[in-house]
Amino acid sequence: MTDISLIDRLLDVIEHDIVPKTAEGVAHGNKLFGAAILRKDDRSLVLAETNNEMENPLWHGEVHCLKRFYEMPKAERVDTKDAIFLATHEPCSLCLSAITWTGFDNFYYLFSHEDSRDSFAIPHDLKILKEVFTLDPGGYNAENAYWKSFSIRRLARALPEAERNRLEARIGRISALYDGLSGAYQASKDENDIPLN
């Protein structure tokens, strides 16, 4: 059974913690991908971050979040098995590996690889999965010995109509924020030297 309060909490974190950081990052030329780590027990935020490819092309939203997480004093970090990993966009192959290597047993995401390609004009995730791993869209194992992944949109679609409609409207409002961020990124990306912009 889908936990509606978890979906709401994840959307809260995207909207109030990740989006402001992402808006600042996009203003500096970075892509619009972000991530956060929450405690499983009380769903409190441990850390929210965004893409920082202008500093290093490896600092995708998820990887940069993990970098910052491991820069925290150990006493302030939660064990990754006791944490929820949240990505604004379905993680690319680099980020899937980083989530795996750091020991998370889960991740949630809002926008799919197809959304990244079609809505945000960033097709690299699907191209890399196809060219390097010969995987078609959705071809990686979304539930495996390391972790289970969850599409927030799919979870919302499976709910009874009233909750589904409420959450889909909320996701629509967040999507509009990302549409604006995408427009800003696309308008300025030729000015940066990110290898795959």
Backbone as a chain_set.jsonl record, in Angstrom:
{"seq": "MTDISLIDRLLDVIEHDIVPKTAEGVAHGNKLFGAAILRKDDRSLVLAETNNEMENPLWHGEVHCLKRFYEMPKAERVDTKDAIFLATHEPCSLCLSAITWTGFDNFYYLFSHEDSRDSFAIPHDLKILKEVFTLDPGGYNAENAYWKSFSIRRLARALPEAERNRLEARIGRISALYDGLSGAYQASKDENDIPLN", "coords": {"N": [[0.841, -1.194, 0.0], [0.545, 2.2, -0.824], [2.185, 4.834, 0.801], [0.779, 7.71, 1.469], [1.481, 9.958, 2.935], [4.245, 9.846, 2.836], [4.771, 10.354, 0.118], [3.829, 13.014, -0.013], [5.685, 14.189, 1.745], [8.113, 13.79, 0.375], [7.642, 15.34, -1.896], [7.421, 17.815, -0.63], [10.099, 18.192, 0.179], [11.392, 18.295, -2.303], [10.17, 20.611, -3.398], [10.617, 22.67, -1.447], [13.214, 22.454, -0.448], [15.074, 21.402, -2.338], [14.487, 22.684, -4.86], [15.007, 25.552, -4.411], [17.84, 25.505, -4.104], [18.536, 24.438, -6.548], [17.624, 26.401, -8.316], [19.459, 28.417, -7.774], [21.78, 27.065, -8.563], [21.286, 26.642, -11.329], [21.307, 29.276, -12.158], [23.997, 29.682, -12.168], [24.817, 28.178, -14.271], [24.536, 25.415, -14.098], [22.999, 22.133, -14.552], [19.553, 21.073, -13.976], [19.192, 19.066, -12.026], [18.608, 17.537, -8.887], [19.014, 16.354, -5.45], [18.285, 14.603, -2.366], [18.705, 13.512, 1.035], [16.983, 11.718, 3.429], [15.947, 10.821, 6.748], [14.727, 7.587, 7.461], [13.161, 6.967, 9.71], [11.883, 9.295, 10.888], [11.574, 10.917, 8.748], [12.957, 13.265, 8.528], [14.957, 15.852, 7.107], [18.202, 15.252, 6.065], [20.079, 16.217, 4.266], [20.062, 18.342, 1.438], [20.787, 18.824, -1.975], [22.136, 20.036, -5.108], [22.849, 19.885, -8.65], [26.245, 20.39, -9.557], [27.889, 20.774, -11.795], [29.405, 22.746, -13.003], [31.577, 23.118, -11.423], [32.684, 20.552, -11.41], [32.337, 18.052, -13.782], [31.423, 15.611, -12.883], [29.821, 16.085, -10.712], [26.972, 15.509, -10.567], [23.519, 15.964, -9.588], [22.795, 13.927, -7.692], [25.29, 12.696, -7.12], [26.745, 14.87, -6.201], [25.268, 15.462, -3.927], [25.795, 13.144, -2.432], [28.557, 13.421, -2.143], [28.676, 15.734, -0.528], [27.301, 14.713, 1.674], [29.105, 12.805, 2.688], [31.072, 14.525, 3.471], [30.11, 15.578, 5.761], [30.364, 15.577, 9.364], [30.852, 12.374, 10.806], [29.175, 11.721, 12.938], [26.907, 13.189, 12.417], [25.797, 12.049, 10.241], [23.426, 9.774, 8.91], [23.088, 6.21, 8.898], [23.25, 4.719, 5.742], [21.459, 2.663, 5.207], [19.392, 3.323, 6.81], [18.189, 5.394, 5.643], [16.418, 7.45, 3.27], [16.777, 7.917, -0.141], [16.398, 10.555, -2.298], [15.778, 11.65, -5.525], [15.442, 14.23, -7.882], [15.19, 13.68, -10.554], [15.121, 10.699, -12.502], [17.834, 8.676, -11.772], [20.927, 8.766, -13.597], [23.286, 6.508, -15.199], [25.787, 6.876, -13.912], [24.964, 7.991, -11.467], [23.23, 6.013, -10.525], [25.106, 4.041, -9.983], [26.624, 5.336, -7.987], [24.728, 5.608, -5.918], [24.361, 2.924, -5.374], [26.993, 2.086, -4.601], [27.262, 3.503, -2.23], [25.542, 2.315, -0.492], [22.755, 2.661, -0.161], [19.446, 1.382, 0.132], [17.335, 2.027, -1.37], [15.713, 4.307, -3.652], [13.91, 7.229, -4.594], [12.238, 8.976, -7.2], [11.152, 11.828, -9.132], [10.89, 12.809, -11.869], [11.138, 11.051, -14.942], [13.622, 9.277, -16.977], [12.758, 9.63, -19.592], [11.296, 11.993, -19.297], [13.412, 13.723, -18.73], [14.677, 13.729, -21.215], [12.553, 14.492, -23.019], [10.986, 16.61, -21.86], [12.868, 18.285, -20.733], [14.959, 18.526, -22.457], [17.376, 17.127, -22.185], [18.996, 14.598, -23.125], [20.943, 12.75, -22.432], [21.082, 10.693, -20.445], [19.474, 8.518, -21.349], [20.728, 8.076, -23.819], [23.329, 7.293, -23.053], [22.766, 4.986, -21.541], [21.809, 3.388, -23.609], [23.92, 3.391, -25.586], [26.248, 2.602, -24.163], [25.486, 0.516, -22.435], [23.638, -0.916, -23.849], [20.907, -0.743, -23.237], [17.434, -0.309, -23.406], [15.018, 2.372, -22.872], [14.086, 2.336, -19.478], [15.282, -0.092, -19.105], [17.066, -0.958, -17.137], [17.439, -2.811, -14.054], [15.006, -2.197, -11.916], [14.432, -3.084, -9.396], [16.505, -4.788, -7.339], [19.267, -6.748, -5.971], [20.561, -4.804, -4.532], [19.062, -2.358, -4.272], [15.767, -0.859, -4.281], [13.811, 0.918, -6.547], [11.639, 3.774, -6.87], [9.141, 5.373, -8.637], [7.794, 8.433, -8.105], [5.644, 9.568, -9.438], [4.382, 7.273, -10.543], [3.639, 5.982, -8.178], [1.798, 7.838, -7.189], [-0.148, 7.731, -9.202], [-1.318, 5.283, -8.708], [-3.03, 5.58, -6.622], [-6.23, 6.064, -4.873], [-8.814, 7.965, -6.51], [-9.324, 10.68, -5.483], [-7.03, 11.325, -3.888], [-5.068, 10.808, -5.783], [-5.666, 12.744, -7.757], [-5.215, 15.104, -6.273], [-2.464, 14.879, -5.652], [-1.384, 14.694, -8.235], [-2.006, 17.223, -9.184], [-0.401, 18.726, -7.508], [2.13, 17.765, -8.263], [2.078, 18.731, -10.845], [2.301, 21.495, -10.369], [4.887, 21.602, -9.298], [6.265, 20.62, -11.491], [5.926, 22.758, -13.235], [7.618, 24.629, -12.039], [10.063, 23.403, -12.581], [9.986, 23.488, -15.351], [10.425, 26.197, -15.78], [13.031, 26.416, -14.689], [14.353, 24.754, -16.461], [14.083, 26.174, -18.865], [15.688, 28.391, -18.27], [18.183, 27.15, -17.94], [18.561, 25.982, -20.516], [18.699, 28.287, -22.06], [21.145, 29.328, -21.339], [23.103, 27.375, -21.581], [25.0, 27.103, -23.66], [27.007, 28.76, -22.964], [28.578, 27.568, -21.102], [31.106, 25.094, -20.157], [30.478, 22.419, -19.777], [30.893, 19.051, -20.5], [28.784, 17.325, -21.596], [26.361, 19.036, -22.326]], "CA": [[0.0, 0.0, 0.0], [1.329, 3.422, -0.946], [2.137, 5.748, 1.937], [0.505, 9.041, 0.915], [2.238, 10.969, 3.68], [5.62, 9.819, 2.332], [4.78, 11.084, -1.156], [3.734, 14.44, 0.308], [6.953, 14.629, 2.338], [9.119, 13.857, -0.682], [7.33, 16.521, -2.711], [7.804, 18.971, 0.196], [11.557, 18.35, 0.117], [11.729, 18.785, -3.65], [9.693, 21.98, -3.598], [11.104, 23.67, -0.492], [14.634, 22.313, -0.119], [15.909, 21.2, -3.524], [14.248, 23.699, -5.902], [15.765, 26.801, -4.219], [19.256, 25.269, -4.398], [18.646, 24.221, -7.985], [17.484, 27.704, -8.973], [20.76, 29.078, -7.628], [22.728, 26.334, -9.4], [20.988, 26.932, -12.735], [21.763, 30.651, -12.399], [25.447, 29.618, -12.377], [25.091, 27.377, -15.456], [24.395, 23.984, -13.852], [21.741, 21.484, -14.915], [18.495, 21.211, -12.977], [18.996, 17.838, -11.262], [18.924, 17.663, -7.473], [18.81, 15.156, -4.635], [18.233, 14.801, -0.915], [18.749, 12.336, 1.906], [16.081, 11.858, 4.577], [15.914, 9.688, 7.677], [13.535, 6.755, 7.302], [12.309, 6.896, 10.895], [11.02, 10.471, 11.082], [11.546, 11.623, 7.459], [13.61, 14.572, 8.612], [15.948, 16.092, 6.068], [19.613, 15.214, 6.435], [20.815, 17.072, 3.341], [19.542, 18.549, 0.08], [21.814, 19.411, -2.836], [21.805, 20.152, -6.521], [23.912, 19.683, -9.618], [27.339, 21.356, -9.494], [28.775, 20.398, -12.898], [30.314, 23.829, -13.37], [32.801, 22.862, -10.659], [33.223, 19.263, -11.816], [31.263, 17.406, -14.526], [30.932, 14.442, -12.143], [28.951, 16.489, -9.608], [25.528, 15.433, -10.845], [22.785, 16.261, -8.354], [22.89, 12.83, -6.742], [26.683, 12.494, -6.715], [27.129, 16.029, -5.389], [24.607, 15.263, -2.639], [26.56, 12.117, -1.719], [29.841, 14.046, -1.789], [28.431, 16.612, 0.626], [26.907, 13.84, 2.775], [30.314, 12.221, 3.276], [31.864, 15.607, 4.058], [29.534, 15.861, 7.079], [30.946, 14.763, 10.438], [30.217, 11.061, 10.852], [28.118, 11.73, 13.961], [25.713, 13.843, 11.87], [25.288, 11.255, 9.128], [22.609, 8.596, 9.188], [23.502, 5.044, 8.124], [22.492, 4.762, 4.486], [20.354, 1.68, 5.285], [18.333, 3.971, 7.579], [17.905, 6.65, 4.944], [15.705, 7.507, 1.992], [17.465, 8.74, -1.128], [15.43, 11.211, -3.175], [16.333, 12.328, -6.699], [14.388, 14.923, -8.626], [15.098, 13.024, -11.852], [15.584, 9.314, -12.476], [19.293, 8.739, -11.83], [21.672, 8.258, -14.742], [24.122, 5.35, -14.859], [26.769, 7.322, -12.917], [24.297, 8.188, -10.187], [22.787, 4.692, -10.08], [26.276, 3.38, -9.394], [26.985, 6.024, -6.746], [23.738, 5.217, -4.915], [24.663, 1.528, -5.046], [28.261, 1.994, -3.866], [27.146, 4.112, -0.901], [24.786, 1.425, 0.373], [21.32, 2.928, -0.024], [18.629, 0.255, -0.332], [16.167, 2.598, -2.041], [15.676, 5.704, -4.076], [12.666, 7.734, -5.158], [12.488, 10.047, -8.155], [9.936, 12.443, -9.66], [10.885, 12.858, -13.335], [11.763, 9.88, -15.552], [14.616, 9.524, -18.027], [12.044, 10.174, -20.751], [11.019, 13.399, -18.983], [14.669, 14.472, -18.904], [14.888, 13.877, -22.657], [11.455, 15.13, -23.751], [10.527, 17.856, -21.248], [13.969, 19.147, -20.311], [15.945, 18.543, -23.545], [18.642, 16.568, -21.718], [18.807, 13.203, -23.523], [22.172, 11.989, -22.233], [20.882, 9.48, -19.639], [19.004, 7.44, -22.221], [21.749, 7.795, -24.838], [24.421, 6.536, -22.423], [22.262, 3.638, -21.236], [21.707, 2.645, -24.868], [25.207, 3.257, -26.261], [27.244, 1.922, -23.348], [24.963, -0.698, -21.807], [22.633, -1.468, -24.782], [19.623, -0.812, -22.545], [16.358, 0.562, -23.844], [14.432, 3.106, -21.736], [13.529, 1.479, -18.445], [15.885, -1.403, -19.222], [17.833, -1.397, -15.968], [16.651, -3.56, -13.092], [14.526, -1.214, -10.931], [14.458, -3.74, -8.084], [17.601, -5.747, -7.435], [19.851, -7.143, -4.687], [21.103, -3.633, -3.854], [18.06, -1.353, -3.946], [14.488, -0.818, -4.987], [13.539, 2.302, -6.936], [10.228, 4.132, -6.881], [8.719, 6.572, -9.349], [6.762, 9.133, -7.328], [4.456, 9.707, -10.301], [3.697, 5.978, -10.605], [3.008, 5.756, -6.877], [0.613, 8.71, -7.109], [-1.165, 7.236, -10.14], [-1.938, 4.064, -8.175], [-3.867, 5.921, -5.469], [-7.635, 6.373, -5.156], [-8.962, 9.151, -7.362], [-9.203, 11.977, -4.801], [-5.622, 11.544, -3.543], [-4.328, 10.847, -7.048], [-5.877, 14.061, -8.365], [-4.539, 16.117, -5.45], [-1.022, 14.753, -5.83], [-1.036, 15.031, -9.617], [-2.038, 18.691, -9.279], [0.802, 19.217, -6.83], [3.247, 17.44, -9.142], [1.983, 19.681, -11.952], [2.858, 22.79, -9.926], [6.341, 21.434, -9.196], [6.746, 20.506, -12.873], [5.986, 24.113, -13.795], [8.856, 25.227, -11.523], [11.163, 22.815, -13.333], [9.923, 24.017, -16.711], [11.109, 27.491, -15.723], [14.462, 26.167, -14.498], [14.848, 24.183, -17.71], [14.205, 27.273, -19.825], [16.864, 29.185, -17.91], [19.377, 26.352, -18.253], [18.709, 25.849, -21.968], [19.071, 29.588, -22.619], [22.523, 29.697, -21.003], [24.03, 26.235, -21.583], [26.092, 27.257, -24.633], [28.044, 29.598, -22.37], [29.398, 26.801, -20.173], [31.969, 24.084, -20.789], [30.116, 21.087, -19.347], [31.061, 18.203, -21.709], [27.498, 16.913, -22.15], [25.371, 20.012, -21.891]], "C": [[0.881, 1.251, 0.0], [1.095, 4.329, 0.25], [1.999, 7.178, 1.392], [1.318, 10.11, 1.626], [3.701, 10.991, 3.245], [5.709, 10.579, 1.01], [4.727, 12.588, -0.901], [5.049, 14.967, 0.868], [8.037, 14.757, 1.273], [8.885, 15.065, -1.589], [7.645, 17.806, -1.956], [9.298, 19.244, 0.059], [11.982, 18.854, -1.258], [11.397, 20.265, -3.763], [10.396, 23.002, -2.713], [12.589, 23.598, -0.185], [15.521, 22.181, -1.356], [15.729, 22.312, -4.546], [15.003, 25.006, -5.633], [17.257, 26.638, -4.504], [19.479, 25.113, -5.899], [18.523, 25.536, -8.751], [18.8, 28.475, -8.91], [21.8, 28.402, -8.528], [22.535, 26.621, -10.877], [21.456, 28.344, -13.088], [23.272, 30.706, -12.643], [25.826, 28.689, -13.531], [24.931, 25.873, -15.294], [23.052, 23.45, -14.339], [20.793, 21.489, -13.727], [18.233, 19.962, -12.141], [19.419, 18.036, -9.809], [18.617, 16.386, -6.721], [18.774, 15.537, -3.16], [18.311, 13.452, -0.214], [17.881, 12.638, 3.116], [16.237, 10.646, 5.486], [14.63, 8.905, 7.437], [12.595, 6.885, 8.496], [11.374, 8.091, 11.048], [10.915, 11.349, 9.827], [12.139, 13.026, 7.516], [14.706, 14.654, 7.555], [17.348, 16.039, 6.663], [20.368, 16.225, 5.583], [20.062, 17.172, 2.024], [20.638, 19.23, -0.72], [21.314, 19.469, -4.268], [23.048, 19.925, -7.364], [24.968, 20.774, -9.469], [28.381, 21.034, -10.569], [29.718, 21.513, -13.332], [31.624, 23.7, -12.601], [33.492, 21.598, -11.152], [32.113, 18.518, -12.553], [30.732, 16.123, -13.879], [29.942, 14.806, -11.058], [27.502, 16.616, -10.067], [24.803, 15.666, -9.522], [22.94, 15.195, -7.296], [24.312, 12.66, -6.223], [27.152, 13.66, -5.846], [26.5, 15.937, -3.999], [25.386, 14.238, -1.806], [27.929, 12.642, -1.299], [29.687, 14.881, -0.531], [28.049, 15.805, 1.868], [28.147, 13.269, 3.466], [31.305, 13.267, 3.763], [31.329, 16.005, 5.436], [30.291, 15.058, 8.142], [30.152, 13.454, 10.569], [29.052, 11.021, 11.836], [26.816, 12.352, 13.452], [25.082, 13.059, 10.728], [24.448, 10.094, 9.648], [23.206, 7.434, 8.399], [22.641, 4.993, 6.871], [21.351, 3.742, 4.467], [19.159, 2.254, 6.055], [17.868, 5.262, 6.924], [17.111, 6.41, 3.67], [16.535, 8.391, 1.076], [16.428, 9.261, -2.114], [16.162, 11.925, -4.299], [15.194, 13.031, -7.424], [14.133, 14.23, -9.951], [15.656, 11.612, -11.724], [17.104, 9.304, -12.673], [19.883, 8.128, -13.099], [22.551, 7.09, -14.282], [25.195, 5.703, -13.826], [26.126, 7.381, -11.542], [23.72, 6.886, -9.634], [23.937, 3.96, -9.393], [26.656, 4.021, -8.064], [26.018, 5.655, -5.617], [24.013, 3.791, -4.449], [25.909, 1.435, -4.175], [28.17, 2.591, -2.466], [26.178, 3.365, 0.005], [23.326, 1.75, 0.607], [20.541, 1.727, -0.541], [17.387, 0.729, -1.078], [16.523, 3.918, -2.694], [14.325, 5.979, -4.713], [13.03, 8.838, -6.139], [11.152, 10.556, -8.697], [9.868, 12.346, -11.185], [11.66, 11.67, -13.9], [12.88, 10.286, -16.519], [13.957, 10.13, -19.265], [11.672, 11.631, -20.534], [12.272, 14.239, -19.189], [14.926, 14.743, -20.38], [13.821, 14.78, -23.29], [11.044, 16.487, -23.183], [11.664, 18.827, -20.965], [15.128, 19.179, -21.314], [17.339, 18.122, -23.083], [18.554, 15.052, -21.949], [19.932, 12.251, -23.124], [21.976, 10.693, -21.446], [20.489, 8.309, -20.521], [20.034, 7.077, -23.283], [22.887, 6.958, -24.258], [23.966, 5.119, -22.099], [22.196, 2.785, -22.499], [23.085, 2.374, -25.475], [26.209, 2.42, -25.465], [26.748, 0.564, -22.848], [23.939, -1.439, -22.669], [21.27, -1.654, -24.13], [18.631, 0.162, -23.155], [15.807, 1.315, -22.64], [13.759, 2.146, -20.757], [14.18, 0.109, -18.381], [16.747, -1.854, -18.055], [16.887, -2.045, -14.961], [16.237, -2.649, -11.928], [14.394, -1.776, -9.522], [15.483, -4.848, -8.185], [18.164, -6.045, -6.054], [20.367, -5.95, -3.884], [20.019, -2.663, -3.39], [16.778, -1.581, -4.73], [14.219, 0.651, -5.302], [12.038, 2.523, -7.063], [10.019, 5.42, -7.671], [7.594, 7.214, -8.545], [5.492, 9.283, -8.163], [3.679, 8.401, -10.394], [2.986, 5.669, -9.295], [1.735, 6.587, -6.756], [-0.502, 8.204, -8.013], [-1.921, 6.02, -9.62], [-2.894, 4.333, -7.019], [-5.337, 6.091, -5.866], [-7.761, 7.763, -5.781], [-8.732, 10.477, -6.649], [-7.747, 12.288, -4.472], [-4.77, 11.639, -4.799], [-4.455, 12.23, -7.683], [-5.16, 15.161, -7.602], [-3.031, 16.081, -5.686], [-0.589, 15.086, -7.259], [-1.079, 16.541, -9.843], [-0.797, 19.29, -8.632], [2.045, 18.959, -7.683], [3.254, 18.378, -10.35], [2.563, 21.038, -11.593], [4.385, 22.719, -9.814], [6.946, 21.323, -10.594], [6.862, 21.874, -13.529], [7.235, 24.85, -13.305], [10.054, 24.713, -12.316], [11.153, 23.237, -14.798], [10.653, 25.358, -16.781], [12.613, 27.337, -15.567], [15.088, 25.62, -15.784], [15.045, 25.268, -18.766], [15.431, 28.115, -19.551], [18.149, 28.436, -18.243], [19.61, 26.296, -19.765], [19.176, 27.16, -22.598], [20.54, 29.926, -22.382], [23.539, 28.583, -21.213], [25.177, 26.367, -22.58], [27.242, 28.088, -24.083], [28.941, 28.812, -21.421], [30.226, 25.755, -20.907], [31.715, 22.696, -20.223], [30.18, 20.175, -20.58], [29.749, 17.778, -22.356], [26.429, 17.894, -21.683], [24.119, 19.858, -22.732]], "O": [[1.853, 1.331, 0.751], [-0.042, 4.564, 0.658], [2.968, 7.773, 0.92], [1.792, 11.057, 0.998], [4.336, 12.045, 3.281], [6.634, 11.366, 0.812], [5.487, 13.35, -1.499], [5.482, 16.064, 0.513], [8.796, 15.726, 1.272], [9.836, 15.732, -1.997], [8.087, 18.785, -2.558], [9.713, 20.384, -0.15], [12.833, 19.737, -1.365], [12.233, 21.071, -4.17], [10.737, 24.089, -3.179], [13.17, 24.575, 0.288], [16.596, 22.779, -1.417], [16.718, 22.839, -5.055], [15.604, 25.538, -6.567], [17.876, 27.532, -5.081], [20.472, 25.59, -6.448], [19.24, 25.756, -9.728], [19.202, 29.109, -9.886], [22.6, 29.076, -9.176], [23.509, 26.823, -11.604], [21.947, 28.578, -14.192], [23.773, 31.654, -13.248], [27.008, 28.433, -13.758], [25.163, 25.124, -16.243], [22.094, 24.204, -14.515], [21.172, 21.858, -12.615], [17.14, 19.818, -11.594], [20.462, 18.63, -9.535], [18.037, 15.45, -7.271], [19.173, 16.633, -2.767], [18.024, 12.405, -0.795], [18.023, 13.684, 3.749], [16.619, 9.568, 5.031], [13.568, 9.493, 7.234], [11.376, 6.911, 8.327], [10.185, 7.909, 11.312], [10.254, 12.387, 9.839], [11.858, 13.867, 6.662], [15.297, 13.646, 7.169], [17.635, 16.71, 7.654], [21.188, 16.991, 6.089], [19.489, 16.189, 1.554], [21.335, 20.107, -0.211], [20.217, 19.011, -4.586], [24.156, 19.791, -6.844], [24.635, 21.943, -9.277], [29.583, 21.02, -10.305], [30.734, 21.241, -13.972], [32.67, 24.131, -13.085], [34.713, 21.56, -11.299], [31.028, 18.362, -11.994], [29.693, 15.609, -14.294], [29.276, 13.92, -10.522], [26.891, 17.68, -9.97], [25.411, 15.574, -8.456], [23.188, 15.504, -6.131], [24.518, 12.497, -5.02], [27.874, 13.458, -4.869], [27.133, 16.296, -3.006], [25.609, 14.445, -0.613], [28.402, 12.332, -0.205], [30.466, 14.754, 0.414], [28.424, 16.165, 2.984], [28.223, 13.255, 4.695], [32.291, 12.918, 4.413], [32.015, 16.691, 6.193], [30.803, 13.976, 7.851], [28.926, 13.448, 10.453], [28.05, 10.352, 11.584], [25.744, 12.076, 13.991], [23.969, 13.363, 10.298], [24.737, 9.515, 10.695], [23.777, 7.652, 7.33], [21.43, 5.203, 6.939], [20.363, 3.953, 3.763], [18.048, 1.733, 5.962], [17.238, 6.109, 7.558], [17.133, 5.328, 3.084], [16.948, 9.484, 1.464], [15.67, 8.485, -2.695], [17.069, 12.718, -4.048], [14.104, 12.477, -7.559], [12.998, 14.191, -10.426], [16.56, 11.365, -10.925], [17.602, 9.869, -13.647], [19.402, 7.113, -13.603], [22.55, 6.735, -13.103], [25.48, 4.892, -12.944], [26.683, 6.878, -10.566], [23.717, 6.672, -8.422], [23.753, 3.337, -8.347], [26.978, 3.312, -7.11], [26.445, 5.418, -4.487], [23.906, 3.491, -3.259], [25.891, 0.783, -3.131], [28.947, 2.205, -1.592], [26.009, 3.746, 1.164], [22.708, 1.166, 1.497], [20.927, 1.119, -1.54], [16.496, -0.064, -1.384], [17.507, 4.563, -2.334], [13.689, 5.095, -5.286], [14.012, 9.553, -5.94], [10.158, 9.831, -8.723], [8.881, 11.849, -11.727], [12.724, 11.324, -13.387], [13.059, 11.462, -16.834], [14.514, 11.022, -19.905], [11.721, 12.428, -21.471], [12.21, 15.331, -19.753], [15.338, 15.84, -20.757], [14.151, 15.722, -24.011], [10.78, 17.418, -23.943], [11.464, 20.042, -20.956], [16.161, 19.793, -21.047], [18.347, 18.676, -23.521], [18.096, 14.313, -21.078], [19.877, 11.064, -23.448], [22.63, 9.693, -21.741], [21.091, 7.238, -20.452], [20.199, 5.902, -23.612], [23.355, 6.018, -24.901], [24.693, 4.159, -22.353], [22.495, 1.592, -22.46], [23.381, 1.236, -25.84], [26.939, 1.615, -26.043], [27.495, -0.414, -22.839], [23.427, -2.48, -22.258], [20.558, -2.611, -24.434], [18.958, 1.325, -23.391], [16.093, 0.944, -21.501], [12.98, 1.274, -21.143], [13.686, -0.772, -17.677], [17.123, -3.024, -17.988], [15.675, -1.842, -15.018], [17.051, -2.367, -11.048], [14.259, -1.02, -8.561], [15.355, -5.746, -9.017], [17.579, -5.625, -5.056], [20.588, -6.071, -2.679], [20.048, -2.195, -2.251], [16.714, -2.362, -5.679], [14.375, 1.52, -4.444], [11.273, 1.595, -7.325], [10.656, 6.436, -7.393], [6.553, 6.593, -8.331], [4.386, 9.14, -7.642], [2.449, 8.41, -10.332], [1.866, 5.157, -9.294], [0.712, 6.097, -6.277], [-1.673, 8.243, -7.635], [-3.044, 5.757, -10.049], [-3.505, 3.402, -6.494], [-5.652, 6.244, -7.046], [-6.9, 8.623, -5.587], [-8.006, 11.325, -7.167], [-7.274, 13.391, -4.746], [-3.855, 12.459, -4.871], [-3.456, 12.817, -8.1], [-4.563, 16.051, -8.206], [-2.4, 17.117, -5.895], [0.462, 15.694, -7.463], [-0.279, 17.077, -10.609], [-0.215, 20.245, -9.148], [2.908, 19.828, -7.811], [4.319, 18.775, -10.822], [3.239, 21.665, -12.409], [5.086, 23.659, -10.188], [8.019, 21.869, -10.852], [7.793, 22.121, -14.295], [7.844, 25.608, -14.06], [10.947, 25.48, -12.678], [12.212, 23.333, -15.418], [11.403, 25.62, -17.721], [13.386, 28.033, -16.224], [16.209, 25.98, -16.144], [16.052, 25.28, -19.473], [16.137, 28.513, -20.477], [19.095, 29.023, -18.769], [20.722, 26.535, -20.236], [19.954, 27.153, -23.552], [21.124, 30.715, -23.125], [24.735, 28.817, -21.04], [26.24, 25.787, -22.358], [28.326, 28.118, -24.666], [29.964, 29.331, -20.975], [30.074, 25.554, -22.112], [32.628, 21.872, -20.186], [29.579, 20.496, -21.606], [29.623, 17.869, -23.577], [25.68, 17.606, -20.75], [23.147, 20.587, -22.534]]}, "num_chains": 1, "name": "protein.A"}
